[in-house]
Amino acid sequence: MATLTSSRLLKPIGTSGKLFAFALDTFRQLFRRPFQTREFIQQAWFLASVTIVPTALVAIPFGAVIALQVGGLIKQFGAQSFTGSASVLAVVQQAAPIGTALLIAGAGGSAIAADLGARKIREELDAMMVLGIDPIQRLVVPRVLACMMVAVFLNGMVSVVGVAGGYVFNVGLQGGTPGAYLASFTALAQLPDLWVGLFKALLFGMLAAVVAAYKGVNANGGPKGVGDAVNESVVITFVLLFIVNFVVSAIYLQIIPPKTG
């Protein structure tokens, strides 16, 4: 009984170690030639096609909710002129990369896990290894790079749409002044906030792709195992997403002090 309990407790640690080793193997294969350009373009196009519309639709309420909440709080302190800056700071630094990562993991990551899982149970990956082809270099690396690139572009789109949505709701529903909203952008926000948002999107895209690929490559148990791998990849990515976001944000705030108005 004690052995069974200890094995259950140690299983997450073993899984974490295998996931980390898989990520290291993927990083090592990034520099191996030939690079799978065609696969990379196909995966980037597929990921963009399945995520761009949902991401745009999610960005509008993100910006609206942030503008309404921040605008209401700032109004209580009599600092309405900072509404635009606070909204931009929240969208660019937090909401945009998180929203992008959720859509990448939910739509793109699940597709990656399902595709690689189906190849696994059909023994295509084993056949590739018999032929001397590394599945990580051939299939995983292009998907990881495609996720990272698409995540960066989607982050930019979410930032623009979110800020625009916040502007419309602040001016239309809260009686804000358009000039004050736009002029206050630089009061609290600064250029490093934009860079950290892009870095987060890049990191979250890589995280979602690596987790999805790992679960897909290690799927077993037939079609049910593929479905379980897809569900597990999404859940694990969401958990890691918020942990990594907290760590990166804490480090960033220690390195780059907040700008005072």
Secondary structure, DSSP 8 states (H G I E B T S, - for coil): -HHHHHHHHHHHHHHHHHHHHHHHHHHHHTT-SS--HHHHHHHHHHHHHHHHHHHHHHHHHHHHHHHHHHHHHHHHTT-GGGHHHHHHHHIIIIIHHHHHHHHIIIIIIHHHHHHHHHHHHTTHHHHHHHTT--HIIIIIHHHHHHHHHHHHHHHHHHHHHHHHHHHHHHHHHS---HHHHHHTHHHH--HHHHHHHHHHHHHHHHHHHHHHHHHHHT--SHHHHHHHHHHHHHHHHHHHHHHHHHHHHHHHHHHS-----
